Amino acid sequence: MPSGVDVLTAAAAGEAALAERGYVISRREGTAGRMVVVGRTPAAGWRRHTDRTVTFRAIRRMRGVRVEVVISPLPNEAESRAVLAAALGRVGG
């Protein structure tokens, strides 16, 4: 994240990026030093095999805020980068 962005702002940007991409926020927890936001695809019924979970973590480090985007059950680098780019765009990065 760009310098000057705190953990709570980064997490809010991540949450907004997930919602913008159609994920339903299923969990949001943490502190001013570490936040986790989890989004799920809104799949139901027989399409359960297409469910994805995206975990957006923002962690305060010595040199700023570190962000991780993890998609499961199958990693998807393009989607991870898209979520990260959307979050960065929201904080001016």
Rosetta constraint file for C-alpha pairs under 8 A:
AtomPair CA 1 CA 5 HARMONIC 6.60 0.50
AtomPair CA 1 CA 10 HARMONIC 7.40 0.50
AtomPair CA 1 CA 64 HARMONIC 7.27 0.50
AtomPair CA 1 CA 65 HARMONIC 5.82 0.50
AtomPair CA 1 CA 66 HARMONIC 6.53 0.50
AtomPair CA 1 CA 67 HARMONIC 7.00 0.50
AtomPair CA 1 CA 88 HARMONIC 6.84 0.50
AtomPair CA 1 CA 93 HARMONIC 6.88 0.50
AtomPair CA 2 CA 64 HARMONIC 7.80 0.50
AtomPair CA 2 CA 91 HARMONIC 7.85 0.50
AtomPair CA 2 CA 92 HARMONIC 7.74 0.50
AtomPair CA 2 CA 93 HARMONIC 5.73 0.50
AtomPair CA 3 CA 64 HARMONIC 6.08 0.50
AtomPair CA 3 CA 65 HARMONIC 7.86 0.50
AtomPair CA 4 CA 64 HARMONIC 7.45 0.50
AtomPair CA 5 CA 9 HARMONIC 6.32 0.50
AtomPair CA 5 CA 10 HARMONIC 6.56 0.50
AtomPair CA 5 CA 64 HARMONIC 7.51 0.50
AtomPair CA 5 CA 65 HARMONIC 7.06 0.50
AtomPair CA 5 CA 91 HARMONIC 7.47 0.50
AtomPair CA 6 CA 10 HARMONIC 6.23 0.50
AtomPair CA 6 CA 32 HARMONIC 7.92 0.50
AtomPair CA 6 CA 60 HARMONIC 7.52 0.50
AtomPair CA 6 CA 64 HARMONIC 7.63 0.50
AtomPair CA 6 CA 65 HARMONIC 6.53 0.50
AtomPair CA 7 CA 11 HARMONIC 6.09 0.50
AtomPair CA 7 CA 32 HARMONIC 5.98 0.50
AtomPair CA 7 CA 33 HARMONIC 6.10 0.50
AtomPair CA 7 CA 34 HARMONIC 6.42 0.50
AtomPair CA 7 CA 35 HARMONIC 6.75 0.50
AtomPair CA 7 CA 58 HARMONIC 5.65 0.50
AtomPair CA 7 CA 59 HARMONIC 6.26 0.50
AtomPair CA 7 CA 60 HARMONIC 6.17 0.50
AtomPair CA 7 CA 65 HARMONIC 6.23 0.50
AtomPair CA 8 CA 12 HARMONIC 6.14 0.50
AtomPair CA 8 CA 31 HARMONIC 7.95 0.50
AtomPair CA 8 CA 32 HARMONIC 6.04 0.50
AtomPair CA 8 CA 35 HARMONIC 7.02 0.50
AtomPair CA 8 CA 58 HARMONIC 7.96 0.50
AtomPair CA 9 CA 13 HARMONIC 6.19 0.50
AtomPair CA 9 CA 91 HARMONIC 7.79 0.50
AtomPair CA 10 CA 14 HARMONIC 6.16 0.50
AtomPair CA 10 CA 58 HARMONIC 6.35 0.50
AtomPair CA 10 CA 65 HARMONIC 7.84 0.50
AtomPair CA 10 CA 67 HARMONIC 7.86 0.50
AtomPair CA 10 CA 87 HARMONIC 7.36 0.50
AtomPair CA 10 CA 91 HARMONIC 7.41 0.50
AtomPair CA 11 CA 15 HARMONIC 6.07 0.50
AtomPair CA 11 CA 35 HARMONIC 6.24 0.50
AtomPair CA 11 CA 36 HARMONIC 7.20 0.50
AtomPair CA 11 CA 37 HARMONIC 6.87 0.50
AtomPair CA 11 CA 56 HARMONIC 7.42 0.50
AtomPair CA 11 CA 57 HARMONIC 7.17 0.50
AtomPair CA 11 CA 58 HARMONIC 5.97 0.50
AtomPair CA 12 CA 16 HARMONIC 6.15 0.50
AtomPair CA 13 CA 17 HARMONIC 6.10 0.50
AtomPair CA 13 CA 86 HARMONIC 7.94 0.50
AtomPair CA 13 CA 87 HARMONIC 4.82 0.50
AtomPair CA 13 CA 88 HARMONIC 7.43 0.50
AtomPair CA 13 CA 90 HARMONIC 5.82 0.50
AtomPair CA 13 CA 91 HARMONIC 6.79 0.50
AtomPair CA 14 CA 18 HARMONIC 6.19 0.50
AtomPair CA 14 CA 37 HARMONIC 7.45 0.50
AtomPair CA 14 CA 56 HARMONIC 6.39 0.50
AtomPair CA 14 CA 83 HARMONIC 7.29 0.50
AtomPair CA 14 CA 84 HARMONIC 7.37 0.50
AtomPair CA 14 CA 86 HARMONIC 7.74 0.50
AtomPair CA 14 CA 87 HARMONIC 4.97 0.50
AtomPair CA 15 CA 19 HARMONIC 6.22 0.50
AtomPair CA 15 CA 25 HARMONIC 7.39 0.50
AtomPair CA 15 CA 37 HARMONIC 6.38 0.50
AtomPair CA 15 CA 39 HARMONIC 7.99 0.50
AtomPair CA 15 CA 56 HARMONIC 7.82 0.50
AtomPair CA 16 CA 20 HARMONIC 5.99 0.50
AtomPair CA 16 CA 87 HARMONIC 7.36 0.50
AtomPair CA 17 CA 21 HARMONIC 6.31 0.50
AtomPair CA 17 CA 83 HARMONIC 5.88 0.50
AtomPair CA 17 CA 84 HARMONIC 7.87 0.50
AtomPair CA 17 CA 86 HARMONIC 5.35 0.50
AtomPair CA 17 CA 87 HARMONIC 5.38 0.50
AtomPair CA 18 CA 22 HARMONIC 6.53 0.50
AtomPair CA 18 CA 23 HARMONIC 5.34 0.50
AtomPair CA 18 CA 24 HARMONIC 7.63 0.50
AtomPair CA 18 CA 25 HARMONIC 7.64 0.50
AtomPair CA 18 CA 39 HARMONIC 6.50 0.50
AtomPair CA 18 CA 83 HARMONIC 6.54 0.50
AtomPair CA 19 CA 23 HARMONIC 5.06 0.50
AtomPair CA 19 CA 24 HARMONIC 6.33 0.50
AtomPair CA 19 CA 25 HARMONIC 7.11 0.50
AtomPair CA 19 CA 39 HARMONIC 7.88 0.50
AtomPair CA 21 CA 83 HARMONIC 7.78 0.50
AtomPair CA 22 CA 41 HARMONIC 7.08 0.50
AtomPair CA 22 CA 42 HARMONIC 7.77 0.50
AtomPair CA 23 CA 39 HARMONIC 5.24 0.50
AtomPair CA 23 CA 40 HARMONIC 5.20 0.50
AtomPair CA 23 CA 41 HARMONIC 5.01 0.50
AtomPair CA 23 CA 42 HARMONIC 6.63 0.50
AtomPair CA 24 CA 39 HARMONIC 5.17 0.50
AtomPair CA 24 CA 40 HARMONIC 5.21 0.50
AtomPair CA 24 CA 41 HARMONIC 6.25 0.50
AtomPair CA 24 CA 42 HARMONIC 6.33 0.50
AtomPair CA 25 CA 37 HARMONIC 7.24 0.50
AtomPair CA 25 CA 38 HARMONIC 5.83 0.50
AtomPair CA 25 CA 39 HARMONIC 4.27 0.50
AtomPair CA 25 CA 40 HARMONIC 6.45 0.50
AtomPair CA 26 CA 37 HARMONIC 7.88 0.50
AtomPair CA 26 CA 38 HARMONIC 5.68 0.50
AtomPair CA 26 CA 39 HARMONIC 5.51 0.50
AtomPair CA 26 CA 40 HARMONIC 6.61 0.50
AtomPair CA 27 CA 36 HARMONIC 7.69 0.50
AtomPair CA 27 CA 37 HARMONIC 5.71 0.50
AtomPair CA 27 CA 38 HARMONIC 5.02 0.50
AtomPair CA 27 CA 39 HARMONIC 7.11 0.50
AtomPair CA 28 CA 35 HARMONIC 7.43 0.50
AtomPair CA 28 CA 36 HARMONIC 5.78 0.50
AtomPair CA 28 CA 37 HARMONIC 4.51 0.50
AtomPair CA 28 CA 38 HARMONIC 6.44 0.50
AtomPair CA 29 CA 35 HARMONIC 5.82 0.50
AtomPair CA 29 CA 36 HARMONIC 5.50 0.50
AtomPair CA 29 CA 37 HARMONIC 6.71 0.50
AtomPair CA 30 CA 34 HARMONIC 5.47 0.50
AtomPair CA 30 CA 35 HARMONIC 4.23 0.50
AtomPair CA 30 CA 36 HARMONIC 6.12 0.50
AtomPair CA 31 CA 35 HARMONIC 5.91 0.50
AtomPair CA 33 CA 59 HARMONIC 5.98 0.50
AtomPair CA 33 CA 60 HARMONIC 5.16 0.50
AtomPair CA 34 CA 57 HARMONIC 7.38 0.50
AtomPair CA 34 CA 58 HARMONIC 5.73 0.50
AtomPair CA 34 CA 59 HARMONIC 4.48 0.50
AtomPair CA 34 CA 60 HARMONIC 6.28 0.50
AtomPair CA 35 CA 57 HARMONIC 5.76 0.50
AtomPair CA 35 CA 58 HARMONIC 5.27 0.50
AtomPair CA 35 CA 59 HARMONIC 6.58 0.50
AtomPair CA 36 CA 55 HARMONIC 6.90 0.50
AtomPair CA 36 CA 56 HARMONIC 5.78 0.50
AtomPair CA 36 CA 57 HARMONIC 4.59 0.50
AtomPair CA 36 CA 58 HARMONIC 6.59 0.50
AtomPair CA 37 CA 55 HARMONIC 5.89 0.50
AtomPair CA 37 CA 56 HARMONIC 5.13 0.50
AtomPair CA 37 CA 57 HARMONIC 6.48 0.50
AtomPair CA 38 CA 53 HARMONIC 6.89 0.50
AtomPair CA 38 CA 54 HARMONIC 5.68 0.50
AtomPair CA 38 CA 55 HARMONIC 4.55 0.50
AtomPair CA 38 CA 56 HARMONIC 6.24 0.50
AtomPair CA 39 CA 53 HARMONIC 5.73 0.50
AtomPair CA 39 CA 54 HARMONIC 5.17 0.50
AtomPair CA 39 CA 55 HARMONIC 6.54 0.50
AtomPair CA 40 CA 51 HARMONIC 7.04 0.50
AtomPair CA 40 CA 52 HARMONIC 5.72 0.50
AtomPair CA 40 CA 53 HARMONIC 4.55 0.50
AtomPair CA 40 CA 54 HARMONIC 6.34 0.50
AtomPair CA 41 CA 51 HARMONIC 5.59 0.50
AtomPair CA 41 CA 52 HARMONIC 5.51 0.50
AtomPair CA 41 CA 53 HARMONIC 6.70 0.50
AtomPair CA 42 CA 51 HARMONIC 7.52 0.50
AtomPair CA 43 CA 47 HARMONIC 6.15 0.50
AtomPair CA 43 CA 48 HARMONIC 6.20 0.50
AtomPair CA 43 CA 50 HARMONIC 6.97 0.50
AtomPair CA 43 CA 51 HARMONIC 5.88 0.50
AtomPair CA 44 CA 48 HARMONIC 5.82 0.50
AtomPair CA 47 CA 51 HARMONIC 7.41 0.50
AtomPair CA 52 CA 71 HARMONIC 6.84 0.50
AtomPair CA 52 CA 72 HARMONIC 5.78 0.50
AtomPair CA 52 CA 73 HARMONIC 6.41 0.50
AtomPair CA 52 CA 74 HARMONIC 7.86 0.50
AtomPair CA 53 CA 71 HARMONIC 5.70 0.50
AtomPair CA 53 CA 72 HARMONIC 5.31 0.50
AtomPair CA 53 CA 73 HARMONIC 7.12 0.50
AtomPair CA 54 CA 69 HARMONIC 6.86 0.50
AtomPair CA 54 CA 70 HARMONIC 5.66 0.50
AtomPair CA 54 CA 71 HARMONIC 4.50 0.50
AtomPair CA 54 CA 72 HARMONIC 6.53 0.50
AtomPair CA 55 CA 68 HARMONIC 7.80 0.50
AtomPair CA 55 CA 69 HARMONIC 5.71 0.50
AtomPair CA 55 CA 70 HARMONIC 5.17 0.50
AtomPair CA 55 CA 71 HARMONIC 6.43 0.50
AtomPair CA 56 CA 67 HARMONIC 7.16 0.50
AtomPair CA 56 CA 68 HARMONIC 5.78 0.50
AtomPair CA 56 CA 69 HARMONIC 4.70 0.50
AtomPair CA 56 CA 70 HARMONIC 6.67 0.50
AtomPair CA 57 CA 67 HARMONIC 5.52 0.50
AtomPair CA 57 CA 68 HARMONIC 5.07 0.50
AtomPair CA 57 CA 69 HARMONIC 6.53 0.50
AtomPair CA 58 CA 65 HARMONIC 6.44 0.50
AtomPair CA 58 CA 66 HARMONIC 5.71 0.50
AtomPair CA 58 CA 67 HARMONIC 4.55 0.50
AtomPair CA 58 CA 68 HARMONIC 6.63 0.50
AtomPair CA 59 CA 65 HARMONIC 5.52 0.50
AtomPair CA 59 CA 66 HARMONIC 5.20 0.50
AtomPair CA 59 CA 67 HARMONIC 6.44 0.50
AtomPair CA 60 CA 64 HARMONIC 5.98 0.50
AtomPair CA 60 CA 65 HARMONIC 4.53 0.50
AtomPair CA 60 CA 66 HARMONIC 6.31 0.50
AtomPair CA 61 CA 65 HARMONIC 5.61 0.50
AtomPair CA 61 CA 66 HARMONIC 6.58 0.50
AtomPair CA 69 CA 80 HARMONIC 5.69 0.50
AtomPair CA 69 CA 83 HARMONIC 7.53 0.50
AtomPair CA 69 CA 84 HARMONIC 6.98 0.50
AtomPair CA 70 CA 75 HARMONIC 7.06 0.50
AtomPair CA 70 CA 80 HARMONIC 6.68 0.50
AtomPair CA 71 CA 75 HARMONIC 5.06 0.50
AtomPair CA 71 CA 76 HARMONIC 6.25 0.50
AtomPair CA 71 CA 80 HARMONIC 6.83 0.50
AtomPair CA 76 CA 80 HARMONIC 6.19 0.50
AtomPair CA 77 CA 81 HARMONIC 6.08 0.50
AtomPair CA 78 CA 82 HARMONIC 6.18 0.50
AtomPair CA 79 CA 83 HARMONIC 6.21 0.50
AtomPair CA 80 CA 84 HARMONIC 6.21 0.50
AtomPair CA 81 CA 85 HARMONIC 5.94 0.50
AtomPair CA 82 CA 86 HARMONIC 6.14 0.50
AtomPair CA 83 CA 87 HARMONIC 6.22 0.50
AtomPair CA 84 CA 88 HARMONIC 6.11 0.50
AtomPair CA 85 CA 89 HARMONIC 6.05 0.50
AtomPair CA 86 CA 90 HARMONIC 6.44 0.50
AtomPair CA 87 CA 91 HARMONIC 6.76 0.50
AtomPair CA 88 CA 92 HARMONIC 6.10 0.50
AtomPair CA 88 CA 93 HARMONIC 4.73 0.50
AtomPair CA 89 CA 93 HARMONIC 5.60 0.50
